Amino acid sequence: MNELAEMISKGGPIVWVLATYSVVGVAIVLERYFLFIRMRRLPQSVTEQLGQLLVRRDAQDYVADLKGPEARIIQGMIDADRKGVKDLARVGGKVRDDELQRMALGLRTLGVLSNTAPLLGLLGTITGLIKAFIVIEEAGGRVDGQALAGGIWEAMITTDVGLSVAIPLLILLHFLEGMVDRRAQSMEQSIALLLERRSIDADSIKEKPDAAPHWEEITDGV
């Protein structure tokens, strides 16, 4: 523990900034992860009934107690259908976008942290080397290794800490983005299943042939 504190102190102020990066990043990852864990999915019984919900009179009561992003999409589409809205796909897409925005909250910040951490480490490396060269210049080129140690320590430590912060945060960011993508696919599937019955009914109306003429009535009396 003392060695770690000593390394951080030798790394200079940039190491403290990177330490703050790591704390903020881990906090975002944990908060998002537990949010996704708490998000409920549609029960299998409801998923199997999605194609018939729009024609059920008790549809609103049937889905009223459901929780989760898919449930909110279904509730919004059913409510819009009862109000006479025709473009239910657009309603579902709007609710889906709102849910995705809520799920992605903080991921952009996590991306900024993971992408700028190596740059901060590189900045610390440059400042450390500058300090080392300043020592050499002030000593007229006659310096020992101990005099350069401070700048070299800062240069090496900041690079190491920057990469150590960036790599795990980047991996965790992709992990969380994968969870969001999978949930987005689930919401798309829910919208498609809910509209399936309506699409089939619309197609059947378009493809229904006109009634055949009753030739017996036309020729009656001829």
C-alpha positions as CSV (number, residue, x, y, z in Angstrom):
1,M,0.0,0.0,0.0
2,N,2.8,2.4,0.9
3,E,4.5,1.6,-2.4
4,L,1.4,2.4,-4.3
5,A,1.0,5.7,-2.5
6,E,4.6,6.5,-3.3
7,M,4.2,5.7,-7.0
8,I,1.1,7.9,-7.2
9,S,3.0,10.8,-5.4
10,K,5.9,10.4,-7.8
11,G,3.6,10.4,-10.8
12,G,2.5,14.0,-10.3
13,P,-0.9,15.6,-10.6
14,I,-1.8,13.8,-13.8
15,V,-1.9,10.5,-11.9
16,W,-4.4,12.0,-9.5
17,V,-6.6,13.0,-12.5
18,L,-6.3,9.4,-13.8
19,A,-7.3,8.1,-10.4
20,T,-10.4,10.3,-10.5
21,Y,-11.1,8.9,-14.0
22,S,-11.0,5.3,-12.6
23,V,-13.3,6.1,-9.7
24,V,-15.9,7.9,-12.0
25,G,-15.6,5.2,-14.6
26,V,-16.2,2.3,-12.2
27,A,-19.1,4.2,-10.6
28,I,-20.7,4.5,-14.1
29,V,-20.1,0.9,-14.9
30,L,-21.6,-0.4,-11.7
31,E,-24.6,1.9,-11.8
32,R,-25.4,1.0,-15.4
33,Y,-24.8,-2.8,-14.8
34,F,-27.2,-2.9,-11.9
35,L,-29.7,-0.9,-13.8
36,F,-29.7,-3.5,-16.6
37,I,-29.9,-6.3,-14.1
38,R,-33.0,-4.7,-12.6
39,M,-34.8,-4.2,-15.9
40,R,-37.5,-6.7,-16.3
41,R,-38.2,-8.6,-19.4
42,L,-41.6,-9.5,-20.8
43,P,-43.0,-12.8,-19.4
44,Q,-43.1,-15.6,-22.0
45,S,-46.9,-15.8,-21.7
46,V,-47.2,-12.1,-22.7
47,T,-44.6,-12.5,-25.6
48,E,-46.7,-15.3,-27.0
49,Q,-49.8,-13.1,-26.9
50,L,-48.3,-10.0,-28.5
51,G,-49.8,-10.7,-31.9
52,Q,-53.3,-10.7,-30.5
53,L,-53.1,-7.8,-28.0
54,L,-54.3,-5.1,-30.4
55,V,-57.6,-6.9,-30.9
56,R,-58.2,-7.7,-27.2
57,R,-60.6,-5.4,-25.4
58,D,-58.8,-6.0,-22.1
59,A,-55.3,-5.3,-23.6
60,Q,-54.7,-2.2,-21.5
61,D,-55.5,-4.0,-18.2
62,Y,-53.6,-7.0,-19.3
63,V,-50.3,-5.1,-19.7
64,A,-50.9,-2.4,-17.0
65,D,-48.7,-4.1,-14.3
66,L,-45.8,-5.0,-16.6
67,K,-42.4,-3.4,-16.0
68,G,-39.4,-2.8,-18.3
69,P,-38.7,-1.1,-21.6
70,E,-40.5,-3.6,-23.7
71,A,-43.6,-3.3,-21.5
72,R,-43.5,0.5,-21.8
73,I,-43.4,0.3,-25.5
74,I,-46.4,-2.1,-25.6
75,Q,-48.3,0.0,-23.2
76,G,-47.7,3.2,-25.2
77,M,-48.7,1.5,-28.5
78,I,-51.8,0.0,-27.1
79,D,-52.8,3.3,-25.6
80,A,-52.2,5.1,-28.9
81,D,-54.2,2.4,-30.7
82,R,-57.2,3.0,-28.4
83,K,-56.9,6.7,-29.2
84,G,-57.2,6.1,-32.9
85,V,-53.6,6.6,-33.8
86,K,-52.8,4.7,-37.1
87,D,-49.0,4.9,-37.2
88,L,-48.3,2.6,-34.3
89,A,-44.8,1.7,-35.6
90,R,-43.8,5.4,-35.2
91,V,-45.2,5.5,-31.6
92,G,-43.3,2.3,-30.8
93,G,-40.1,3.7,-32.3
94,K,-40.5,6.9,-30.3
95,V,-40.8,5.1,-27.0
96,R,-37.9,2.8,-28.0
97,D,-35.7,5.7,-28.7
98,D,-36.6,7.2,-25.3
99,E,-35.7,3.9,-23.6
100,L,-32.4,3.6,-25.4
101,Q,-31.5,7.1,-24.5
102,R,-32.2,6.3,-20.8
103,M,-30.2,3.0,-21.0
104,A,-27.2,4.7,-22.7
105,L,-27.0,7.5,-20.1
106,G,-23.4,7.8,-18.9
107,L,-21.9,5.6,-21.6
108,R,-20.7,8.6,-23.6
109,T,-18.9,9.9,-20.5
110,L,-17.4,6.4,-20.0
111,G,-16.2,6.6,-23.7
112,V,-14.6,10.0,-23.1
113,L,-12.8,8.7,-20.0
114,S,-11.5,5.6,-21.7
115,N,-10.3,7.5,-24.8
116,T,-8.7,10.4,-23.0
117,A,-6.9,8.4,-20.3
118,P,-4.1,7.3,-22.6
119,L,-3.7,10.8,-23.8
120,L,-3.4,12.1,-20.3
121,G,-0.7,9.4,-19.7
122,L,1.1,10.6,-22.8
123,L,0.9,14.1,-21.5
124,G,2.4,13.0,-18.2
125,T,5.2,11.3,-20.1
126,I,6.0,14.4,-22.0
127,T,6.0,16.7,-18.9
128,G,8.2,14.2,-17.0
129,L,10.7,14.1,-19.8
130,I,10.6,17.9,-20.0
131,K,11.5,18.0,-16.3
132,A,14.3,15.6,-16.8
133,F,15.8,17.7,-19.6
134,I,15.4,20.9,-17.5
135,V,17.5,19.2,-14.8
136,I,20.2,18.3,-17.4
137,E,20.2,21.8,-18.8
138,E,20.5,23.4,-15.4
139,A,23.4,21.1,-14.4
140,G,25.2,21.9,-17.7
141,G,25.0,18.3,-18.8
142,R,26.8,16.9,-15.8
143,V,24.1,15.1,-13.8
144,D,23.8,11.7,-12.2
145,G,20.8,9.3,-12.5
146,Q,19.4,10.3,-9.2
147,A,18.9,13.9,-10.3
148,L,16.9,12.7,-13.3
149,A,14.9,10.1,-11.4
150,G,12.0,12.5,-10.6
151,G,11.2,13.3,-14.2
152,I,11.7,9.8,-15.4
153,W,9.5,8.4,-12.7
154,E,6.7,10.8,-13.7
155,A,7.1,9.9,-17.4
156,M,6.9,6.2,-16.9
157,I,4.2,6.1,-14.2
158,T,1.8,8.3,-16.0
159,T,2.0,6.2,-19.1
160,D,1.4,3.0,-17.1
161,V,-1.5,4.5,-15.1
162,G,-3.1,5.9,-18.2
163,L,-3.1,2.6,-20.0
164,S,-4.2,0.8,-16.8
165,V,-7.2,3.0,-16.6
166,A,-8.1,3.1,-20.2
167,I,-8.0,-0.6,-21.1
168,P,-10.5,-1.9,-18.5
169,L,-12.8,1.1,-19.0
170,L,-12.8,0.5,-22.8
171,I,-13.6,-3.3,-22.3
172,L,-16.4,-2.5,-19.8
173,L,-17.8,0.2,-22.2
174,H,-18.1,-2.4,-25.0
175,F,-19.7,-4.8,-22.6
176,L,-22.4,-2.3,-21.6
177,E,-22.9,-1.3,-25.2
178,G,-23.5,-4.9,-26.0
179,M,-26.2,-5.1,-23.3
180,V,-27.9,-2.0,-24.7
181,D,-27.8,-3.5,-28.3
182,R,-29.3,-6.7,-27.1
183,R,-32.1,-4.9,-25.3
184,A,-32.7,-2.7,-28.4
185,Q,-33.2,-5.9,-30.5
186,S,-35.6,-7.2,-27.9
187,M,-37.6,-4.0,-28.1
188,E,-37.6,-4.1,-31.9
189,Q,-38.9,-7.7,-31.8
190,S,-41.7,-6.7,-29.4
191,I,-42.8,-3.9,-31.8
192,A,-42.8,-6.3,-34.7
193,L,-44.8,-9.0,-32.9
194,L,-47.4,-6.5,-31.7
195,L,-47.9,-5.2,-35.2
196,E,-47.9,-8.6,-36.8
197,R,-51.6,-9.3,-36.5
198,R,-52.5,-5.8,-37.9
199,S,-50.2,-6.3,-40.9
200,I,-51.7,-9.7,-41.7
201,D,-55.2,-8.2,-41.5
202,A,-54.3,-5.3,-43.8
203,D,-52.7,-7.7,-46.3
204,S,-55.8,-9.9,-46.3
205,I,-58.0,-7.0,-47.0
206,K,-55.8,-5.9,-49.9
207,E,-55.6,-9.4,-51.4
208,K,-59.3,-10.2,-51.0
209,P,-60.8,-10.6,-54.5
210,D,-63.8,-8.6,-55.6
211,A,-67.1,-10.5,-55.3
212,A,-67.8,-12.4,-58.5
213,P,-70.7,-11.2,-60.5
214,H,-73.9,-13.2,-60.2
215,W,-74.4,-14.1,-63.9
216,E,-77.7,-15.8,-63.0
217,E,-79.2,-12.5,-61.8
218,I,-77.8,-10.6,-64.8
219,T,-79.2,-13.1,-67.3
220,D,-82.4,-13.6,-65.4
221,G,-85.3,-13.0,-67.7
222,V,-83.2,-13.0,-70.9
